[in-house]
Amino acid sequence: VEVPRPIHFLPPPMAPNQLSQMLRTHATAYAPRSALPHPRSHARSSQGRSSRHVVRAGDGGSIDMNIGGDIGARDPYAAEVESNFASNVLGNADTEHIVKPPEKINEIVGLAIRKCVPCEAGAEPLELTEANKMARQAGVGWAVTEDAEGKLRVRQKYKLRNFEAGLEMMRRVGEIAEAENHHPDLHLEQWNELTVEIFTHKIGGLHENDFILAAKIEKIDISDLLPKKKQKFWA
């Protein structure tokens, strides 16, 4: 008896793009969940992202996904950019205010060990760039400002424990000013806020002497004049 041969039905020839699409669909169906793109990441990938990643499936297929290019914070919306939400940022724009040289260097080249010298006739006041550089050498908190006439001054503010502490601070500053024969303007406001303002009247601006005096004032021990820190309790 003749046994009939099995009949094999072959699929019709497929175009290369059709075969690629079939393999991609098959790979997606059998790929692990961790390999599938996140819906939001997939939506963003259609916006022209250039980075692509190929995940291989067990049957040799592959799927193209945009992963790795969208990790991190999202881009701001147009309305957020127009609101200038980043313009009011608390804190300092740089870290120059906390970058300090070793204390031993101040004993050799620091402003505090120098003496104020008589201002020579015809001396030019310091420019703003040089004044800012010397203000940082004087100590943290000393800032160069302009008065109503546009003349530069260097200023520091102290918040003290009470009115008597403010008067004592003025006395201690006065002792140094007398020793250097260079006198600052002192303003005690709000009964406990002392502003020290220094400039050289003779040249109508800032001189090196002003920063030497500021550095010497910065060396005053005022720990007993400052407000007491409130004790913090942690639950």
Buried (B, 14 or more C-beta within 10 A) or exposed (E): EEEEEEEEEEEEEEEEEEEEEEBBEBBBEEBEEEBBBEEEBBEBBEEEEEEEEEBEBEEEBBBEBBBEBBEEEEEEEEEEEEEEEEEEEEEEEEEEEEEEEEEEEBEEEBBBEBEBEEBEEEEEBBEEEBBBBBBBBBBEEBBBEEEEEEBBBBBBBBEBBEEEBBEBBBEBBEEBBEEBEBEBEBEBEEEBEBBBBBBBEBBEBBBBBBBBBBBBBBEBEBEEBEEEEEEEEEE
